[in-house]
Amino acid sequence: MKRVLLHGVFWLVYLLQDTVLQFVWVAPALKNIPENAQFWMAFEAAVAALVPKLIFTYFILYFAIPRMLQGTIKLFYVIGQVAAAFLITIILYRFIFAYYINPVIYSGVLKARSIFHVLSVLLAVMDIGFASGIAITVKLLRIQLAAREREKNLLKEKLEAELKFLRHQTNPHFLFNTLNNIYALARKRSEHTADVVMRLSKLLRFILYESKSNLITVADELKILDDYIELEKMRYERLTIHFERDIDDNTQKIAPLLLLPFVENAFKHGASESRFDSFIRIKVALQQGRLTFSVVNTKENHDSAEIRDNIGLGNVRRQLELMYRDFELQLQNEPTTFSVRLFINLTSYAQV
């Protein structure tokens, strides 16, 4: 219905402007006829001349263009069919002028010309070409805009699927690490095993339900870090953990589970591989929507080689690329420490 209405409005506007042109064009030859009568004669002539234009235009819109886009027929044949249709339209147009508009509507007042008079044919070409050209241009623009919208939606769906995949890949990675911790405690017959399982169930509840949201509060994200740190601390006796916070707004929104993998990484490749006293230093600062997060952990392998992202860090980096326009992630590998510094402008979140 909307399409029919738009087409009707388009042709009505065109008909009115064509009526005005007809009125101005033939007015000198109709001096003895009242202007209101001249206008209605011009309107009738414009309506009659509109018929071949409609036929040709809709032939192009609903026959030629779809075939070209679908590739169901060779372009050469389509061009030939359009040319033949245009020629037939010109002949029909000239017949209408020669046998109806001039002798009937204008009562033979206008100078009679042969059907194939050169000037008259050129005027027909211009008149038909102008009307159909505007309609075809509008149609092609709509097709192009629709194609861009489809492309945009497909890209959005692709990015959403990739983001879901990354999150789902990170969650098993977290679960795998935590189950290793539980396994180690169980082998030691530690009294903390039951507590660890309980804390793990709380974390999994959050991952299954809360993390499905596009955004959560910074307070919720930090609570997950607290729970995870408490869970891990049960395993280590010679580990010192410092967690410093400077938050101006705990209700500020952040994408879920962005910070956890960095803390996981500090435990897995720092504390779990250390035989002596070790430390993990975590600092979170949030001021006016700008988040700075850093994690520094000790390590004993004295390896300062080029850093290669593991599954957790690589996934977080890609999630940041998908969700935030303004961020910076720095990893530094020193002989005795490994550090992560993350800056995010939380106001630059881009809805995928």
WOBEL-V114588 format. One record per backbone hydrogen bond with DSSP energy under -0.5 kcal/mol. NH is the residue of the N-H (numbers start at 0). CO is the residue of the C=O. E is the energy in kcal/mol with one decimal. If there is no record, write none. Layout:
# WOBEL-V114588
nh	co	e
NH	CO	E
NH	CO	E
This chain:
# WOBEL-V114588
nh	co	e
4	0	-2.3
5	1	-2.4
6	2	-2.5
7	3	-2.6
8	4	-2.4
9	5	-2.4
10	6	-2.5
11	7	-2.0
12	8	-2.4
13	9	-2.3
14	10	-2.6
15	11	-2.2
16	12	-2.1
17	13	-2.5
18	14	-2.2
19	15	-2.0
20	16	-2.0
21	17	-2.6
22	18	-2.7
23	19	-2.5
24	20	-2.6
25	21	-2.5
26	22	-1.1
28	25	-1.1
29	25	-0.6
29	26	-1.5
30	27	-0.5
32	29	-1.6
37	33	-2.4
38	34	-2.5
39	35	-1.9
40	36	-2.1
41	37	-2.5
42	38	-2.3
43	39	-2.4
44	40	-2.3
45	41	-2.3
46	42	-2.3
47	43	-2.3
48	44	-2.5
49	45	-1.1
50	46	-0.8
50	47	-0.7
52	48	-0.8
53	49	-2.7
54	50	-2.2
55	51	-2.4
56	52	-2.7
57	53	-2.6
58	54	-1.5
59	55	-2.0
60	56	-2.6
61	57	-2.2
62	58	-1.1
63	58	-1.9
64	59	-2.8
66	62	-1.4
67	63	-2.2
68	64	-2.6
69	65	-2.5
70	66	-1.5
71	66	-1.0
72	66	-0.7
77	73	-1.8
78	74	-2.6
79	75	-2.0
80	76	-2.4
81	77	-2.5
82	78	-2.5
83	79	-2.4
84	80	-2.5
85	81	-2.6
86	82	-2.2
87	83	-2.3
88	84	-2.3
89	85	-2.2
90	86	-2.1
91	87	-2.6
92	88	-2.6
93	89	-2.5
94	90	-2.2
95	91	-2.3
96	92	-2.0
97	93	-2.8
98	94	-2.8
99	95	-1.4
100	95	-2.7
101	96	-2.3
103	99	-1.9
104	99	-1.7
105	100	-2.4
107	101	-2.9
108	105	-2.0
116	113	-1.6
120	116	-2.7
121	117	-2.5
122	118	-2.4
123	119	-2.1
124	120	-2.6
125	121	-2.3
126	122	-2.6
127	123	-2.9
128	124	-2.6
129	125	-2.3
130	126	-2.0
131	127	-2.6
132	128	-2.2
133	129	-2.0
134	130	-1.8
135	131	-3.0
136	132	-2.4
137	133	-2.4
138	134	-2.2
139	135	-2.7
140	136	-2.4
141	137	-2.3
142	138	-2.3
143	139	-2.5
144	140	-2.8
145	141	-2.5
146	142	-2.4
147	143	-2.4
148	144	-2.3
149	145	-2.5
150	146	-2.6
151	147	-2.7
152	148	-2.6
153	149	-2.8
154	150	-2.4
155	151	-2.5
156	152	-2.8
157	153	-2.4
158	154	-2.7
159	155	-2.6
160	156	-2.4
161	157	-2.4
162	158	-2.6
163	159	-2.5
164	160	-2.4
165	161	-2.4
166	162	-2.4
167	163	-2.7
168	164	-2.1
169	165	-2.1
170	166	-2.3
171	167	-1.3
172	168	-1.2
173	169	-2.4
174	170	-2.7
175	171	-2.9
176	172	-1.9
177	173	-2.4
178	174	-2.7
179	175	-1.7
180	176	-1.5
181	177	-2.3
182	178	-2.6
183	179	-2.2
184	180	-2.3
185	181	-2.8
186	182	-2.2
187	183	-1.4
188	185	-1.1
189	184	-2.6
192	189	-1.2
195	191	-2.5
196	192	-2.2
197	193	-2.1
198	194	-2.6
199	195	-2.6
200	196	-2.1
201	197	-1.6
202	198	-2.2
203	199	-2.7
204	200	-2.0
205	201	-1.9
206	202	-2.5
207	203	-2.6
208	204	-1.8
209	204	-0.6
209	205	-0.7
210	205	-2.2
211	208	-0.9
212	209	-1.7
215	253	-2.9
217	251	-2.2
218	249	-2.1
220	216	-1.9
221	217	-2.6
222	218	-1.8
223	219	-1.7
224	220	-1.5
225	221	-2.5
226	222	-2.7
227	223	-2.4
228	224	-2.7
229	225	-2.5
230	226	-2.0
231	227	-2.4
232	228	-2.7
233	229	-0.8
234	231	-2.1
235	231	-0.6
235	232	-0.6
239	277	-2.3
241	279	-2.5
243	241	-0.5
243	281	-3.2
245	283	-2.3
247	285	-1.8
251	248	-1.3
253	215	-3.0
257	254	-0.8
261	258	-0.9
262	258	-1.2
263	259	-2.8
264	260	-2.4
265	261	-1.5
266	262	-1.9
267	263	-3.0
268	264	-2.5
269	265	-0.7
270	265	-1.2
271	266	-2.9
272	269	-0.8
273	270	-1.3
277	237	-2.4
279	239	-2.5
280	295	-3.0
281	241	-3.4
281	279	-0.5
282	293	-2.4
283	243	-2.7
284	291	-2.7
285	245	-3.0
286	289	-1.9
289	286	-1.5
290	288	-0.6
290	343	-3.0
291	284	-3.1
292	341	-3.1
293	282	-2.4
294	339	-2.2
295	280	-2.4
296	337	-2.5
297	278	-1.8
298	335	-2.2
301	334	-0.8
303	301	-0.5
313	309	-2.8
314	310	-2.2
315	311	-2.0
316	312	-2.4
317	313	-1.9
318	314	-2.4
319	315	-2.6
320	316	-1.9
321	317	-1.8
322	318	-2.1
323	319	-2.5
324	347	-1.6
326	324	-0.5
327	342	-2.6
329	340	-2.9
331	338	-2.6
333	331	-0.7
333	336	-2.7
337	296	-2.6
338	331	-2.6
339	294	-2.7
340	329	-2.7
341	292	-3.5
342	327	-2.9
343	290	-2.6
344	325	-2.6
345	288	-2.3
345	343	-1.1
346	288	-0.6
347	344	-2.4
348	345	-1.0
349	322	-3.4
350	348	-0.6
